[in-house]
Amino acid sequence: MIPYEDLGKLNQPFFKELEKDFQDSLQSGWYILGNKVKHFEQAFADYCGANYCVGLASGLDALVLALKVLQLPKDAEVLVASNTYIATILAVINAGFKPVLVEPDINTYNMDPEKIEERINARTKAIMLTHLYGKVCQMDKIEAICKKYQLHLIEDCAQAHGAKFKGQQAGTFGLGAFSFYPTKNLGSLGDGGALTVKTEQEATLVKSLRNYGSAKKYHNDHIGYNSRLDEIQAGFLSIKLRYLDEITAHKRTLAKLYHDNLKGDFIKPQVHPDFFDVYHIYNIRHPKRDQLKKYLLENGIGTEIHYPIPPHQQKAYQKIFKGESYPIAEEIHQTTLSLPISFAHSTNDIEKVMEVMNQF
């Protein structure tokens, strides 16, 4: 069996370092907002080329706090991709604003810059885009739109650690919200997240918001949250960050195998020199996706669907989107399939996957 993911095997090369770091944290007696969080925040900011980084409890919290930092008016609308993971939309709602969906480009699966302006009105105050599957959005066009309409920009970088557009890393165009969920290219051993920001004032505000709105103990200057990256996960992340380029290179090698050898029946990810893709997910599309998934499982290959149901069709969001139709998102959700592409997979694994797939 070739599983879609095996987190135990993925983390095995780091076990000794992780175990030592855990013992250090355990014996220190300091488990919340200590030196390990500070060290990781600086290291990750340096890695991304960001001015500041603030560690948080999850990627969802990073999106919510990004919106809180902007201090938008109560009736603000925020543009999000119609095929994004539900967390992006949930963040807008939890922050008290209205999500407005924009269709993706069918070739990149990211928000289509050509479809943004038709969704802008006087209440539109921000774009919260998603760098889906590990590919950065077409940022030159999107930044131009933000400038034209004076819109704030938030990047959902949950799948894009180290991804680049024209040499610039995800998380440095606007406010950058990252998730360190265990399956991410930079994954913790639990939940974790971070927000990259441009100014010291923004960083100070986020640090206060994550800690009950308090910069000084028992003094609450803001209505805040409890969203702190803990010391243990920060220590683990600092270790794995040192290997992130190696992880990315491995996944890009596996992606190239797929791209060069899968037959033309499968719609493969678009490759372009402007984009440095990190392949958190290697997705293909096929009109008989469900049959393909079943066939692969019968032949010992695990896959996943990211994602089976578009946000506007989810039960919890029916009252918000009120029967709206997004045909491009629907087509993607009906045909997409994610193939094994983990740091734990070998080139032999991928060759076996391709051999089976090319017989479908």
Secondary structure by P-SEA (a helix, b strand, c coil): cccccccccccccaaaaaaaaaaaaaaaccccccaaaaaaaaaaaaaaccccccccccaaaaaaaaaaaacccccbbbbbbccccaaaaaaaaaabbbbbbbbccccccccccccccccccccccccccccccccccccaaaaaaaaaabbbbbbcccccccccccccccccccbbbbbbccccccccccccbbbbbccaaaaaaaaaaaccccccccccccccccccccaaaaaaaaaaaaaaaaaaaaaaaaaaaaaacccccccccccccccccccccbbbbbcaaaaaaaaaaaacbbbbbcccccccccccccccccccccaaaaaaaabbbbccccccccaaaaaaaaaaaaac
